[in-house]
Amino acid sequence: MRKRNGEILYRIRLWADFVIVILSLFCVVPLSFFFGGAGGNGGQYANVLQLMPFSYGLGIVITYHVTGLYRHNTKGKMLDKLLILFGINGLWMLFQFSMLHVLQLTDFYTRVMIRHYFLSSSLIAFKELCIKGVKAVLYQCGYLQKRYVIVGCGHLAQQYYSDILNNKTPEIVIVGYFGAPDRQGVGCWLGEYEQLSDALPGLDVDQVILAMESDEMPLMREVIACADKEGLRLSLIPFLNDFLPPHVTMDIVGKSKLIDMRATPLDNIVKKSTKRLVDLAGALLLVIVTGPLMLATAVGVKLSSPGPVFFKQDRVGKDQKPFRMLKFRSMRVNASQDTAWSTDSDPRKTRFGSIIRKLSIDELPQLFNVIKGDMSLVGPRPEIPHYVRRFKEDIPMYLIRQQVKPGMTGLAQVNGFRGDTSIEQRVKYDIWYIENWSLELDIKILLETVFRGKFVNNEELEPANKA
């Protein structure tokens, strides 16, 4: 019932955002006409503005849903949520600008969209802050909370109890645990396993967390029967927990249940298509915006030293397939360009090349690799085949990076691991990104790349699985 109520609240929040977007527009448009009228084109603008509420509002709400913006309720993430909210609204505003540019309605429409962006985003943010405050008060008063009991007292039970405390989830209350007495880090002791059947009816709990070790498996059937007898929900922490990826996929063949140890969120066709659409739209928009800069850079490269404008190099992409990556040439033509890394003090760099490398302008031609489909805006950085062959022998799990398209920027890069830095740390961040991908994470990495801020919470990062 609580899960169903949560889904209802989730849908209400999305529809509330849709209504806020529409009402904000109806408030902004009259003001825009009053303070900066549309002149003789009022009828033309009116026709366009009739379509804005639904296209803009639906676009924003669908993006909120796809990014899972409202499904992350962990305490301490409100600032991240508001940054993503303003970022999504800003991207949709840019999309509207590009569409209206084609219709040559940018003058009046720009004023409308800027005012609408700030008003609607502020109202939605205010609504979220109000919801967070109301929920905090209700939790303190004991409402909306879920009471859990843990069955187990070993490593898995202690880790789960610690995770609940560290993540500060006020909606979950751990009543206690069943197992051996006097075990630190599991909470209040409620009894031995044999006492579960008699004690459970009087505990007033909503869910049983089964966290038994591998040597306790013979007792599992009896524990499950006790929970079923009381009609309680039961969640199982498998004894293989430390080896499983964050997003587990299970296949069923007859009575056999197969766990895919290397399943990733991007195996889902909807998420994969969403990422590709964002890549395509973002790359096309950036090509238009940075077109003059790329043209000027091409001229500068040509004048700085003899050789081609573009540097083309074989890199290893998704599924270990090679592709030709484009960059503006920042070095003199040399014989070791396919096997040697560049460094900050590389003598092969031209003076103009040093400038464009420092500003990352040399990376802009990779937008065409993104449009072609060889790369993504965000992902592990593509490596030279020579080093892929070398690293796969020396670094465990290195080739897991090749399960997704390489990116122009990535989680490792925004954390300082680029160029001649630790490959082990780079692989750790890349694998964490692959296993925990979300559109929200991509947006955070892009914001951190552009604004050099801290949008990704590095405390969430954990070492890659050692399976």
Secondary structure by P-SEA (a helix, b strand, c coil): caaaaaaaaaaaaaaaaaaaaaaaaaaaaaaaaaacccccaaaaaaaaaaacaaaaaaaaaaaaaaacccccccccaaaaaaaaaaaaaaaaaaaaaaaaaaacccaaaaaaaaaaaaaaaaaaaaaaaaaaaaaaaaaaacccbbbbbbccccaaaaaaaaaaaaacccccccccccccccccccccccccccccccccccccccbbbbbcccccccaaaaaaaaaaaabbbbbbbcccccccccbbbbbbcccbbbbcccccccccaaaaaaaaaaaaaaaaaaaaaaaaaaaaaaaaaaaacccccbbbbbbbccccbbbbbbccccccccccccccccccccccccaaaaaaaaaccccccaaaaaaaccccccccccccaaaaaaaaaccccccccccbbbccccccccccccccccaaaaaaaaaaaaacccaaaaaaaaaaaaccccccccccccccccc
